[in-house]
Amino acid sequence: MTIRPRRSALYMPGSNPRAMEKAKTLPIDAVILDLEDSVAPDAKAEARKLVAATVKAGGFGRREVFVRVNGVDTPWFSDDIDAIVPAKPDVILVPKVSSPQTLEMIGQRLLDMHADAKVRVWIMIETPLAIFGIRDLAAAGSDTETRLGGFVLGTNDLAKETRVRLVPGRAPMTGWLADCVLAAHAYGLDVIDGVYNNLSDAEGFKRECLEGRDLGFDGKTLIHPNQVEPCNEVFSPSADEVALAKKIIAVFDQPENRGKGVVQMDGRMVERLHAEMSRRTVAIAEAIGMA
């Protein structure tokens, strides 16, 4: 089982070369080089050139490289795509996508450009219409031409569009978040939680990481390097979890148990689905160097 961990995805402004260079030294699973919210309109052209050159230069190691372009309804989208796709990032992250038709349009654009097959498309879920249509958006990933690889939650934009308050625990939007996780995983996509805004609230940040992990998110988007280590810790399996997973796998791998759906281990019943979950846990641990 090959799994790419996406515990931590750090936004870096595409107009800041020092920040993008720093990303190459941080223990993040992914970097999101941003051309959208963090770049002023009069700086977008220069940032676009800078990000394209940075991606081409490489040096990010095992870190997955996302580039967040401007939305399809902005005057910058087309130029962003023309500049960034030839640089071959791992992912083009498109904001404010609300319909499968938009995904199809993006996929056709990349096809017309003969974009490298490894370049995937992820989308930001940050509008009420995207939440209403989340299953259709996830299902669009079944069409290989869309290149859809996953969702990133834009919780700040969701709050803005709905007037929901971002309160501790995020109770007003927990149902929406759960719907996104369900849709993504139903169609084999990864899904990354939104950012935590208060950099001075370390306890609140860790609590929200735990909430996101328990909801089923694969990781969290970050806005500062100080958030990386606690985020990685929360979204990594513990040593005890890895040890238990290996034990469950070993039990089901015994010749006498290979055809069984349920076995007894240490006085409790363990189902084959637990072995499948355990293989994923071990695969993630191996990918992040824990096992």
SEDO-809173 format. One record per residue: x, y, z of N, C-alpha, C in turn; residue in one letter; residue number from 0. Coordinates in Angstrom, 3 decimals. Layout:
# SEDO-809173
X Y Z X Y Z X Y Z A NUM $
...
This chain:
# SEDO-809173
0.843 -1.188 0.000 0.000 0.000 0.000 0.884 1.247 0.000 M 0 $
0.744 2.076 -1.053 1.522 3.315 -1.139 0.618 4.490 -0.797 T 1 $
0.998 5.235 0.207 0.203 6.364 0.668 1.112 7.583 0.812 I 2 $
0.633 8.719 0.363 1.382 9.951 0.530 0.792 10.709 1.722 R 3 $
1.547 10.903 2.781 0.996 11.639 3.920 0.760 13.106 3.565 P 4 $
-0.347 13.642 4.061 -0.672 15.057 3.832 -1.126 15.667 5.151 R 5 $
-0.317 15.422 6.191 -0.661 15.909 7.519 -0.642 17.434 7.585 R 6 $
0.374 18.030 6.982 0.606 19.471 7.104 0.814 20.074 5.727 S 7 $
0.008 21.090 5.409 0.124 21.786 4.122 0.212 23.277 4.416 A 8 $
1.396 23.838 4.233 1.675 25.219 4.642 1.555 26.180 3.472 L 9 $
0.702 27.194 3.646 0.605 28.259 2.651 1.836 29.160 2.726 Y 10 $
2.397 29.472 1.565 3.475 30.444 1.479 3.147 31.453 0.375 M 11 $
3.287 32.767 0.640 2.956 33.768 -0.374 3.857 33.641 -1.599 P 12 $
3.249 33.609 -2.769 4.022 33.486 -3.999 4.838 34.703 -4.340 G 13 $
4.613 35.783 -3.607 5.373 37.014 -3.838 6.577 37.124 -2.915 S 14 $
6.797 36.105 -2.084 7.862 36.159 -1.075 8.884 35.047 -1.323 N 15 $
9.984 35.354 -2.029 10.959 34.298 -2.347 11.616 33.696 -1.114 P 16 $
11.841 34.485 -0.075 12.467 33.950 1.142 11.563 32.928 1.814 R 17 $
10.269 33.219 1.838 9.327 32.272 2.450 9.298 30.962 1.673 A 18 $
9.304 31.048 0.356 9.258 29.831 -0.452 10.527 29.009 -0.301 M 19 $
11.659 29.668 -0.144 12.909 28.951 0.102 12.893 28.289 1.471 E 20 $
12.328 28.986 2.458 12.249 28.426 3.812 11.425 27.144 3.831 K 21 $
10.405 27.089 2.962 9.543 25.907 2.923 10.343 24.645 2.615 A 22 $
11.466 24.797 1.913 12.289 23.648 1.547 13.010 23.038 2.749 K 23 $
12.994 23.750 3.874 13.707 23.283 5.070 12.766 22.811 6.175 T 24 $
11.469 22.970 5.985 10.503 22.672 7.047 9.980 21.238 6.944 L 25 $
9.627 20.622 8.073 9.134 19.237 8.067 7.660 19.140 7.684 P 26 $
7.305 19.759 6.566 5.924 19.752 6.092 5.747 18.649 5.055 I 27 $
4.524 18.176 4.928 4.229 17.201 3.881 3.942 17.885 2.557 D 28 $
3.420 19.110 2.620 3.094 19.835 1.393 3.274 21.327 1.607 A 29 $
3.658 22.011 0.534 3.710 23.470 0.548 2.726 23.966 -0.494 V 30 $
1.981 25.016 -0.141 1.040 25.625 -1.080 1.575 27.003 -1.433 I 31 $
2.167 27.118 -2.613 2.670 28.398 -3.088 1.477 29.181 -3.621 L 32 $
1.206 30.308 -2.991 -0.079 30.969 -3.201 0.009 32.172 -4.131 D 33 $
-0.866 32.175 -5.134 -1.005 33.322 -6.027 -2.317 34.053 -5.794 L 34 $
-3.127 33.551 -4.869 -4.461 34.132 -4.696 -4.515 35.134 -3.547 E 35 $
-5.031 34.718 -2.391 -5.355 35.674 -1.329 -4.163 36.447 -0.790 D 36 $
-2.991 35.824 -0.759 -1.847 36.478 -0.121 -1.087 37.418 -1.058 S 37 $
-1.532 37.531 -2.303 -0.825 38.359 -3.283 -1.753 39.474 -3.769 V 38 $
-1.294 40.726 -3.614 -2.081 41.879 -4.040 -2.233 41.898 -5.559 A 39 $
-3.317 42.485 -6.070 -3.539 42.512 -7.529 -2.363 43.039 -8.335 P 40 $
-1.720 44.105 -7.858 -0.622 44.681 -8.640 0.679 43.884 -8.516 D 41 $
0.679 42.839 -7.677 1.874 42.001 -7.515 1.699 40.625 -8.149 A 42 $
0.544 40.346 -8.721 0.250 38.995 -9.200 1.122 38.580 -10.392 K 43 $
1.367 39.477 -11.305 2.166 39.118 -12.484 3.581 38.713 -12.082 A 44 $
4.177 39.494 -11.178 5.534 39.187 -10.738 5.563 37.918 -9.901 E 45 $
4.554 37.732 -9.046 4.483 36.529 -8.224 4.339 35.290 -9.096 A 46 $
3.570 35.399 -10.148 3.366 34.276 -11.073 4.701 33.815 -11.659 R 47 $
5.515 34.769 -12.105 6.838 34.440 -12.659 7.718 33.802 -11.589 K 48 $
7.655 34.368 -10.396 8.497 33.888 -9.297 8.130 32.455 -8.902 L 49 $
6.842 32.179 -8.801 6.396 30.840 -8.424 6.753 29.830 -9.508 V 50 $
6.539 30.186 -10.756 6.883 29.274 -11.852 8.366 28.922 -11.809 A 51 $
9.206 29.924 -11.587 10.652 29.689 -11.526 11.024 28.848 -10.313 A 52 $
10.361 29.095 -9.194 10.633 28.347 -7.969 10.272 26.876 -8.131 T 53 $
9.128 26.606 -8.744 8.709 25.219 -8.957 9.670 24.515 -9.915 V 54 $
10.050 25.202 -10.986 10.982 24.612 -11.958 12.329 24.301 -11.314 K 55 $
12.777 25.166 -10.410 14.086 24.984 -9.774 14.100 23.773 -8.850 A 56 $
12.936 23.399 -8.303 12.860 22.225 -7.439 13.531 22.452 -6.097 G 57 $
13.975 21.352 -5.500 14.628 21.434 -4.201 13.689 21.225 -3.022 G 58 $
12.449 20.826 -3.301 11.484 20.630 -2.218 11.534 19.218 -1.639 F 59 $
12.376 18.369 -2.199 12.520 17.020 -1.659 11.233 16.236 -1.745 G 60 $
10.878 15.563 -0.645 9.674 14.724 -0.628 8.400 15.559 -0.476 R 61 $
8.547 16.857 -0.238 7.367 17.705 -0.015 6.547 17.829 -1.299 R 62 $
5.250 17.705 -1.172 4.358 17.853 -2.313 4.175 19.350 -2.590 E 63 $
4.285 19.731 -3.837 4.225 21.151 -4.202 2.874 21.463 -4.844 V 64 $
2.093 22.259 -4.134 0.834 22.783 -4.644 1.066 24.220 -5.108 F 65 $
0.384 24.645 -6.141 0.314 26.068 -6.483 -1.160 26.452 -6.501 V 66 $
-1.524 27.393 -5.623 -2.902 27.884 -5.643 -2.991 29.050 -6.618 R 67 $
-3.729 28.825 -7.684 -3.926 29.860 -8.690 -5.124 30.713 -8.295 V 68 $
-5.375 31.759 -9.066 -6.557 32.579 -8.847 -7.778 31.889 -9.457 N 69 $
-8.955 32.260 -8.988 -10.184 31.606 -9.402 -10.485 31.745 -10.882 G 70 $
-11.283 30.820 -11.395 -11.567 30.789 -12.831 -12.322 32.022 -13.298 V 71 $
-13.000 32.714 -12.384 -13.769 33.897 -12.768 -12.994 35.197 -12.567 D 72 $
-11.672 35.086 -12.365 -10.845 36.275 -12.188 -10.051 36.542 -13.471 T 73 $
-9.532 37.760 -13.623 -8.732 38.066 -14.823 -7.343 37.432 -14.816 P 74 $
-6.984 36.763 -13.705 -5.627 36.223 -13.586 -5.548 34.720 -13.843 W 75 $
-6.684 34.024 -13.837 -6.672 32.563 -13.914 -5.940 32.060 -15.152 F 76 $
-6.296 32.571 -16.299 -5.733 32.049 -17.543 -4.213 32.205 -17.577 S 77 $
-3.726 33.382 -17.190 -2.276 33.602 -17.183 -1.594 32.721 -16.141 D 78 $
-2.260 32.516 -15.002 -1.698 31.622 -13.976 -1.504 30.222 -14.547 D 79 $
-2.527 29.695 -15.192 -2.455 28.344 -15.747 -1.355 28.261 -16.809 I 80 $
-1.294 29.251 -17.689 -0.289 29.243 -18.757 1.133 29.242 -18.197 D 81 $
1.336 29.924 -17.072 2.680 30.027 -16.498 3.032 28.844 -15.606 A 82 $
2.063 28.343 -14.849 2.354 27.355 -13.811 2.358 25.922 -14.333 I 83 $
1.445 25.580 -15.236 1.358 24.198 -15.708 2.671 23.701 -16.309 V 84 $
3.365 24.490 -17.160 4.638 24.001 -17.706 5.716 23.775 -16.645 P 85 $
5.571 24.405 -15.468 6.551 24.220 -14.392 6.388 22.863 -13.711 A 86 $
5.273 22.191 -13.946 4.996 20.840 -13.450 4.988 20.718 -11.925 K 87 $
4.146 21.511 -11.264 3.957 21.249 -9.830 3.205 19.936 -9.648 P 88 $
3.197 19.440 -8.433 2.417 18.228 -8.175 0.923 18.510 -8.307 D 89 $
0.520 19.693 -7.858 -0.911 20.002 -7.782 -1.183 21.445 -8.188 V 90 $
-2.225 21.633 -9.008 -2.812 22.949 -9.229 -4.029 23.030 -8.312 I 91 $
-4.005 23.968 -7.370 -5.106 24.126 -6.421 -5.966 25.304 -6.881 L 92 $
-7.230 25.024 -7.165 -8.124 26.039 -7.728 -9.150 26.455 -6.678 V 93 $
-9.243 27.744 -6.378 -10.181 28.200 -5.351 -11.615 28.304 -5.868 P 94 $
-12.532 28.261 -4.903 -13.947 28.567 -5.152 -14.555 27.796 -6.320 K 95 $
-14.282 26.506 -6.368 -14.924 25.649 -7.368 -16.220 25.114 -6.759 V 96 $
-17.325 25.314 -7.482 -18.629 24.926 -6.944 -19.387 23.930 -7.803 S 97 $
-18.867 23.605 -8.996 -19.620 22.710 -9.877 -18.688 21.776 -10.638 S 98 $
-19.158 20.588 -10.976 -18.372 19.659 -11.792 -18.035 20.245 -13.161 P 99 $
-18.885 21.128 -13.667 -18.626 21.735 -14.975 -17.335 22.541 -14.964 Q 100 $
-17.056 23.211 -13.847 -15.803 23.954 -13.724 -14.615 23.003 -13.741 T 101 $
-14.758 21.874 -13.054 -13.704 20.865 -13.067 -13.449 20.341 -14.477 L 102 $
-14.521 20.106 -15.206 -14.382 19.617 -16.582 -13.676 20.640 -17.461 E 103 $
-13.991 21.918 -17.265 -13.348 22.977 -18.030 -11.848 23.032 -17.738 M 104 $
-11.498 22.916 -16.467 -10.081 22.941 -16.099 -9.363 21.732 -16.694 I 105 $
-9.990 20.569 -16.586 -9.387 19.361 -17.144 -9.168 19.483 -18.645 G 106 $
-10.138 20.062 -19.349 -9.994 20.234 -20.793 -8.872 21.212 -21.113 Q 107 $
-8.759 22.241 -20.294 -7.679 23.222 -20.498 -6.316 22.556 -20.361 R 108 $
-6.156 21.720 -19.351 -4.878 21.031 -19.152 -4.617 20.025 -20.267 L 109 $
-5.676 19.384 -20.733 -5.537 18.447 -21.849 -5.070 19.181 -23.102 L 110 $
-5.667 20.332 -23.379 -5.286 21.121 -24.555 -3.839 21.598 -24.474 D 111 $
-3.361 21.801 -23.239 -1.979 22.258 -23.046 -0.986 21.098 -23.041 M 112 $
-1.487 19.862 -23.139 -0.640 18.671 -23.034 0.126 18.687 -21.711 H 113 $
-0.601 19.040 -20.651 0.021 19.101 -19.324 0.555 17.736 -18.923 A 114 $
1.676 17.739 -18.221 2.278 16.503 -17.744 1.247 15.692 -16.960 D 115 $
1.245 14.403 -17.177 0.238 13.528 -16.574 0.298 13.532 -15.050 A 116 $
1.446 13.876 -14.482 1.564 13.838 -13.014 0.897 15.032 -12.340 K 117 $
0.592 16.083 -13.101 -0.010 17.276 -12.509 -1.467 16.986 -12.173 V 118 $
-1.795 17.082 -10.882 -3.160 16.831 -10.424 -3.880 18.150 -10.172 R 119 $
-5.181 18.069 -10.043 -6.003 19.226 -9.707 -6.677 18.964 -8.366 V 120 $
-6.528 19.900 -7.453 -7.289 19.891 -6.208 -8.137 21.153 -6.203 W 121 $
-9.231 21.117 -5.446 -10.098 22.291 -5.409 -10.376 22.724 -3.979 I 122 $
-10.563 24.034 -3.832 -10.952 24.614 -2.554 -12.467 24.521 -2.420 M 123 $
-12.918 24.016 -1.279 -14.345 23.975 -0.969 -14.621 25.143 -0.031 I 124 $
-15.241 26.199 -0.569 -15.396 27.421 0.225 -16.629 28.240 -0.139 E 125 $
-17.601 27.595 -0.779 -18.857 28.276 -1.089 -20.039 27.408 -0.667 T 126 $
-21.186 28.033 -0.382 -22.372 27.240 -0.053 -22.754 26.270 -1.173 P 127 $
-22.614 26.693 -2.433 -22.966 25.808 -3.535 -22.055 24.581 -3.589 L 128 $
-20.783 24.763 -3.229 -19.868 23.616 -3.194 -20.304 22.616 -2.130 A 129 $
-20.744 23.115 -0.975 -21.219 22.220 0.084 -22.474 21.473 -0.376 I 130 $
-23.408 22.193 -0.999 -24.618 21.540 -1.507 -24.286 20.456 -2.529 F 131 $
-23.269 20.688 -3.350 -22.949 19.759 -4.428 -21.721 18.919 -4.181 G 132 $
-21.356 18.722 -2.905 -20.069 18.099 -2.599 -19.968 16.675 -3.143 I 133 $
-21.065 15.936 -3.143 -21.005 14.563 -3.669 -20.733 14.580 -5.175 R 134 $
-21.390 15.471 -5.906 -21.172 15.555 -7.349 -19.744 15.986 -7.665 D 135 $
-19.206 16.894 -6.855 -17.821 17.318 -7.060 -16.866 16.144 -6.853 L 136 $
-17.082 15.377 -5.789 -16.216 14.221 -5.521 -16.348 13.176 -6.620 A 137 $
-17.574 12.945 -7.070 -17.811 11.943 -8.106 -17.143 12.320 -9.420 A 138 $
-16.963 13.631 -9.642 -16.312 14.083 -10.877 -14.881 13.573 -10.978 A 139 $
-14.305 13.203 -9.835 -12.955 12.651 -9.849 -12.875 11.287 -10.519 G 140 $
-14.018 10.639 -10.706 -14.032 9.345 -11.400 -13.701 9.510 -12.881 S 141 $
-13.886 10.726 -13.390 -13.486 11.043 -14.760 -12.012 11.441 -14.725 D 142 $
-11.149 10.592 -15.249 -9.711 10.830 -15.135 -9.276 12.147 -15.771 T 143 $
-10.061 12.653 -16.713 -9.662 13.901 -17.371 -9.771 15.109 -16.449 E 144 $
-10.530 14.999 -15.360 -10.584 16.111 -14.406 -9.317 16.193 -13.560 T 145 $
-8.583 15.074 -13.455 -7.346 14.993 -12.661 -7.579 15.269 -11.174 R 146 $
-8.805 15.170 -10.708 -9.116 15.563 -9.335 -8.440 14.642 -8.333 L 147 $
-7.709 15.244 -7.390 -7.005 14.468 -6.384 -7.492 14.678 -4.966 G 148 $
-8.186 15.811 -4.734 -8.630 16.042 -3.371 -9.258 17.402 -3.168 G 149 $
-9.700 17.607 -1.927 -10.335 18.862 -1.507 -9.475 19.546 -0.441 F 150 $
-9.475 20.866 -0.464 -8.950 21.665 0.638 -10.087 22.552 1.121 V 151 $
-10.362 22.515 2.416 -11.454 23.319 2.956 -11.020 24.771 3.141 L 152 $
-11.863 25.680 2.673 -11.637 27.105 2.896 -12.630 27.594 3.928 G 153 $
-12.343 27.331 5.187 -13.314 27.608 6.245 -13.540 29.099 6.463 T 154 $
-12.519 29.927 6.234 -12.723 31.362 6.375 -13.715 31.874 5.337 N 155 $
-13.561 31.425 4.101 -14.489 31.852 3.060 -15.892 31.298 3.288 D 156 $
-15.971 30.060 3.773 -17.287 29.502 4.097 -17.992 30.353 5.156 L 157 $
-17.234 30.784 6.162 -17.811 31.629 7.201 -18.259 32.969 6.612 A 158 $
-17.447 33.520 5.745 -17.794 34.802 5.113 -19.078 34.684 4.281 K 159 $
-19.162 33.609 3.494 -20.293 33.450 2.583 -21.599 33.101 3.303 E 160 $
-21.503 32.504 4.471 -22.709 32.021 5.160 -23.058 32.830 6.400 T 161 $
-22.129 33.670 6.842 -22.259 34.450 8.081 -22.263 33.562 9.328 R 162 $
-21.793 32.333 9.157 -21.571 31.449 10.306 -20.384 31.970 11.116 V 163 $
-20.460 31.844 12.414 -19.363 32.308 13.265 -18.346 31.199 13.475 R 164 $
-17.072 31.576 13.407 -15.989 30.614 13.656 -15.725 30.562 15.154 L 165 $
-16.433 29.683 15.826 -16.332 29.559 17.277 -15.529 28.307 17.614 V 166 $
-14.955 28.226 18.822 -14.238 27.015 19.218 -15.110 25.776 19.050 P 167 $
-14.546 24.762 18.399 -15.292 23.546 18.125 -15.988 23.547 16.779 G 168 $
-16.190 24.728 16.213 -16.790 24.899 14.883 -18.133 24.178 14.726 R 169 $
-18.902 24.161 15.815 -20.198 23.465 15.779 -21.103 23.923 14.639 A 170 $
-21.163 25.228 14.302 -22.072 25.641 13.227 -21.746 25.041 11.865 P 171 $
-20.471 24.630 11.655 -20.132 24.080 10.344 -19.634 22.635 10.394 M 172 $
-19.728 22.005 11.551 -19.235 20.627 11.663 -19.938 19.690 10.677 T 173 $
-21.229 19.889 10.482 -21.957 19.050 9.527 -21.426 19.202 8.117 G 174 $
-21.092 20.426 7.727 -20.532 20.657 6.391 -19.183 19.969 6.246 W 175 $
-18.353 20.098 7.284 -17.030 19.479 7.241 -17.154 17.962 7.113 L 176 $
-18.061 17.396 7.878 -18.258 15.937 7.826 -18.745 15.500 6.450 A 177 $
-19.629 16.290 5.843 -20.104 15.963 4.499 -18.947 15.935 3.499 D 178 $
-18.027 16.876 3.633 -16.877 16.931 2.724 -15.984 15.709 2.897 C 179 $
-15.761 15.316 4.144 -14.945 14.126 4.415 -15.617 12.877 3.839 V 180 $
-16.914 12.743 4.071 -17.648 11.588 3.559 -17.566 11.507 2.036 L 181 $
-17.825 12.628 1.375 -17.815 12.641 -0.091 -16.430 12.327 -0.624 A 182 $
-15.413 12.949 -0.053 -14.050 12.731 -0.534 -13.653 11.274 -0.402 A 183 $
-13.825 10.709 0.767 -13.364 9.345 0.997 -14.233 8.312 0.282 H 184 $
-15.496 8.667 0.021 -16.348 7.756 -0.744 -15.817 7.551 -2.159 A 185 $
-15.111 8.566 -2.666 -14.611 8.494 -4.040 -13.077 8.447 -4.101 Y 186 $
-12.456 8.057 -2.987 -11.015 7.831 -2.988 -10.163 9.075 -3.025 G 187 $
-10.715 10.205 -2.569 -9.968 11.457 -2.546 -9.478 11.766 -1.137 L 188 $
-8.397 12.515 -1.037 -7.961 13.037 0.254 -8.639 14.383 0.489 D 189 $
-8.693 14.786 1.752 -9.332 16.056 2.101 -8.568 16.678 3.264 V 190 $
-8.239 17.952 3.105 -7.415 18.668 4.078 -8.232 19.777 4.716 I 191 $
-8.152 19.882 6.020 -8.939 20.836 6.797 -8.449 22.272 6.572 D 192 $
-9.302 23.233 6.940 -8.978 24.644 6.786 -7.984 25.140 7.819 G 193 $
-7.653 26.419 7.729 -6.625 27.017 8.582 -7.196 27.416 9.939 V 194 $
-6.289 27.602 10.892 -6.629 28.149 12.203 -6.001 29.529 12.277 Y 195 $
-6.815 30.543 12.538 -6.373 31.927 12.345 -5.560 32.521 13.488 N 196 $
-5.790 32.064 14.712 -5.183 32.711 15.879 -3.815 32.100 16.188 N 197 $
-2.767 32.745 15.722 -1.417 32.207 15.896 -0.955 32.220 17.351 L 198 $
-1.602 33.007 18.195 -1.182 33.082 19.600 -1.891 32.038 20.470 S 199 $
-2.794 31.277 19.886 -3.584 30.304 20.651 -3.144 28.882 20.297 D 200 $
-2.040 28.456 20.921 -1.493 27.127 20.624 -2.445 26.018 21.072 A 201 $
-3.099 26.209 22.216 -4.024 25.183 22.711 -5.221 25.039 21.786 E 202 $
-5.761 26.179 21.343 -6.905 26.141 20.437 -6.549 25.489 19.117 G 203 $
-5.332 25.763 18.641 -4.888 25.158 17.382 -4.798 23.642 17.510 F 204 $
-4.190 23.172 18.587 -4.063 21.722 18.760 -5.432 21.071 18.897 K 205 $
-6.328 21.747 19.619 -7.678 21.200 19.787 -8.372 21.072 18.428 R 206 $
-8.206 22.076 17.562 -8.851 22.008 16.248 -8.197 20.943 15.367 E 207 $
-6.889 20.741 15.507 -6.236 19.634 14.793 -6.841 18.298 15.215 C 208 $
-7.022 18.123 16.517 -7.605 16.883 17.024 -9.027 16.695 16.509 L 209 $
-9.793 17.793 16.487 -11.164 17.716 15.976 -11.162 17.294 14.507 E 210 $
-10.279 17.903 13.723 -10.194 17.576 12.305 -9.768 16.139 12.078 G 211 $
-8.780 15.688 12.843 -8.328 14.296 12.728 -9.468 13.333 13.034 R 212 $
-10.206 13.622 14.124 -11.285 12.722 14.529 -12.441 12.732 13.532 D 213 $
-12.617 13.837 12.809 -13.647 13.901 11.771 -13.257 13.109 10.527 L 214 $
-11.953 12.813 10.383 -11.509 12.032 9.239 -10.682 12.793 8.223 G 215 $
-10.312 14.038 8.534 -9.440 14.783 7.628 -8.064 14.126 7.569 F 216 $
-7.408 14.254 6.419 -6.076 13.679 6.230 -4.974 14.596 6.738 D 217 $
-5.293 15.853 6.965 -4.319 16.811 7.454 -4.962 18.180 7.564 G 218 $
-4.118 19.190 7.749 -4.634 20.545 7.960 -3.766 21.551 7.209 K 219 $
-4.408 22.585 6.688 -3.656 23.686 6.082 -3.186 24.636 7.179 T 220 $
-1.997 25.191 6.967 -1.337 25.991 7.989 -0.935 27.352 7.432 L 221 $
-0.810 28.333 8.345 -0.437 29.681 7.920 0.869 30.162 8.540 I 222 $
1.504 29.324 9.359 2.768 29.740 9.985 3.598 28.492 10.310 H 223 $
4.932 28.593 10.141 5.794 27.439 10.455 5.650 26.918 11.874 P 224 $
5.269 27.781 12.824 5.112 27.331 14.204 3.989 26.308 14.368 N 225 $
3.105 26.228 13.378 1.998 25.287 13.467 2.362 23.891 12.958 Q 226 $
3.522 23.765 12.325 3.851 22.520 11.633 4.022 21.346 12.593 V 227 $
4.874 21.494 13.587 5.187 20.365 14.473 3.965 19.842 15.217 E 228 $
3.163 20.719 15.871 1.985 20.178 16.560 0.986 19.539 15.603 P 229 $
0.872 20.069 14.387 -0.034 19.479 13.401 0.451 18.091 12.991 C 230 $
1.734 17.964 12.693 2.291 16.660 12.321 2.093 15.637 13.430 N 231 $
2.259 16.085 14.670 2.111 15.161 15.803 0.685 14.606 15.873 E 232 $
-0.292 15.491 15.725 -1.691 15.071 15.839 -2.085 14.132 14.712 V 233 $
-1.645 14.438 13.487 -2.077 13.654 12.336 -1.173 12.453 12.043 F 234 $
-0.204 12.201 12.922 0.616 10.992 12.806 0.075 9.928 13.752 S 235 $
0.103 8.661 13.339 -0.287 7.613 14.286 0.727 7.546 15.424 P 236 $
0.261 7.248 16.612 1.173 7.128 17.755 1.941 5.818 17.660 S 237 $
3.008 5.731 18.424 3.797 4.490 18.449 2.939 3.313 18.906 A 238 $
2.055 3.554 19.868 1.173 2.485 20.347 0.199 2.050 19.256 D 239 $
-0.315 3.022 18.493 -1.239 2.693 17.409 -0.549 1.861 16.332 E 240 $
0.691 2.219 16.024 1.441 1.469 15.015 1.725 0.052 15.507 V 241 $
2.111 -0.069 16.770 2.397 -1.406 17.330 1.151 -2.286 17.303 A 242 $
0.001 -1.728 17.680 -1.241 -2.493 17.664 -1.610 -2.885 16.232 L 243 $
-1.429 -1.952 15.297 -1.746 -2.233 13.891 -0.909 -3.397 13.373 A 244 $
0.373 -3.400 13.693 1.249 -4.488 13.248 0.823 -5.821 13.859 K 245 $
0.379 -5.760 15.103 -0.057 -6.985 15.777 -1.311 -7.551 15.103 K 246 $
-2.256 -6.657 14.767 -3.492 -7.104 14.098 -3.181 -7.697 12.729 I 247 $
-2.286 -7.043 11.984 -1.899 -7.555 10.665 -1.276 -8.941 10.796 I 248 $
-0.399 -9.086 11.782 0.288 -10.368 11.978 -0.693 -11.486 12.296 A 249 $
-1.719 -11.171 13.089 -2.719 -12.182 13.442 -3.457 -12.665 12.195 V 250 $
-3.866 -11.727 11.346 -4.609 -12.116 10.138 -3.711 -12.752 9.083 F 251 $
-2.410 -12.517 9.186 -1.476 -13.127 8.234 -1.111 -14.562 8.599 D 252 $
-1.487 -14.988 9.787 -1.215 -16.378 10.165 -2.020 -17.312 9.252 Q 253 $
-1.404 -18.393 8.792 -2.065 -19.294 7.825 -3.462 -19.719 8.244 P 254 $
-3.632 -19.988 9.530 -4.933 -20.494 9.978 -6.015 -19.406 9.985 E 255 $
-5.613 -18.120 9.843 -6.582 -17.018 9.908 -6.830 -16.327 8.566 N 256 $
-6.102 -16.738 7.553 -6.162 -15.992 6.293 -7.532 -16.013 5.638 R 257 $
-8.333 -17.004 5.908 -9.660 -17.081 5.314 -10.767 -16.598 6.239 G 258 $
-10.389 -16.128 7.409 -11.384 -15.750 8.417 -11.741 -14.263 8.325 K 259 $
-12.993 -13.962 8.664 -13.432 -12.573 8.718 -13.276 -11.968 10.092 G 260 $
-13.246 -12.850 11.118 -13.126 -12.399 12.505 -12.196 -13.351 13.237 V 261 $
-11.306 -12.787 14.066 -10.440 -13.617 14.902 -10.431 -13.043 16.316 V 262 $
-9.952 -13.870 17.253 -9.838 -13.408 18.628 -8.384 -13.024 18.893 Q 263 $
-8.208 -11.874 19.523 -6.859 -11.401 19.846 -6.895 -10.728 21.209 M 264 $
-6.108 -11.246 22.130 -6.023 -10.667 23.478 -7.399 -10.512 24.126 D 265 $
-8.253 -11.498 23.918 -9.542 -11.485 24.590 -10.619 -10.656 23.928 G 266 $
-10.353 -10.126 22.731 -11.399 -9.369 22.039 -11.482 -9.825 20.591 R 267 $
-12.635 -9.568 19.998 -12.847 -9.963 18.619 -12.368 -8.852 17.681 M 268 $
-11.610 -9.258 16.661 -11.062 -8.301 15.691 -11.519 -8.729 14.297 V 269 $
-12.096 -7.794 13.568 -12.594 -8.101 12.230 -11.541 -7.816 11.169 E 270 $
-11.768 -8.392 9.991 -10.826 -8.171 8.885 -10.745 -6.692 8.503 R 271 $
-11.831 -5.972 8.675 -11.783 -4.536 8.357 -10.765 -3.818 9.239 L 272 $
-10.562 -4.334 10.463 -9.543 -3.746 11.336 -8.143 -4.003 10.782 H 273 $
-7.964 -5.135 10.118 -6.672 -5.419 9.486 -6.425 -4.458 8.330 A 274 $
-7.484 -4.162 7.576 -7.345 -3.216 6.471 -7.012 -1.825 6.999 E 275 $
-7.677 -1.409 8.067 -7.372 -0.120 8.688 -5.941 -0.111 9.211 M 276 $
-5.521 -1.238 9.763 -4.174 -1.345 10.312 -3.112 -1.233 9.224 S 277 $
-3.384 -1.811 8.055 -2.415 -1.702 6.957 -2.245 -0.247 6.533 R 278 $
-3.323 0.516 6.554 -3.211 1.936 6.230 -2.387 2.672 7.296 R 279 $
-2.641 2.349 8.563 -1.885 2.978 9.649 -0.388 2.717 9.500 T 280 $
-0.037 1.482 9.199 1.385 1.125 9.046 1.977 1.805 7.801 V 281 $
1.188 1.867 6.725 1.670 2.507 5.506 1.960 3.982 5.735 A 282 $
1.086 4.662 6.488 1.315 6.067 6.799 2.565 6.213 7.671 I 283 $
2.679 5.347 8.662 3.853 5.395 9.546 5.136 5.205 8.765 A 284 $
5.124 4.261 7.816 6.312 4.021 6.994 6.628 5.230 6.121 E 285 $
5.576 5.863 5.578 5.778 7.006 4.699 6.378 8.201 5.434 A 286 $
6.069 8.316 6.717 6.622 9.452 7.480 7.824 9.040 8.320 I 287 $
8.286 7.809 8.128 9.534 7.371 8.761 9.390 6.908 10.187 G 288 $
8.192 6.476 10.567 7.985 6.010 11.950 8.185 4.515 12.092 M 289 $
8.067 3.778 10.990 8.097 2.308 11.100 9.182 1.728 10.201 A 290 $
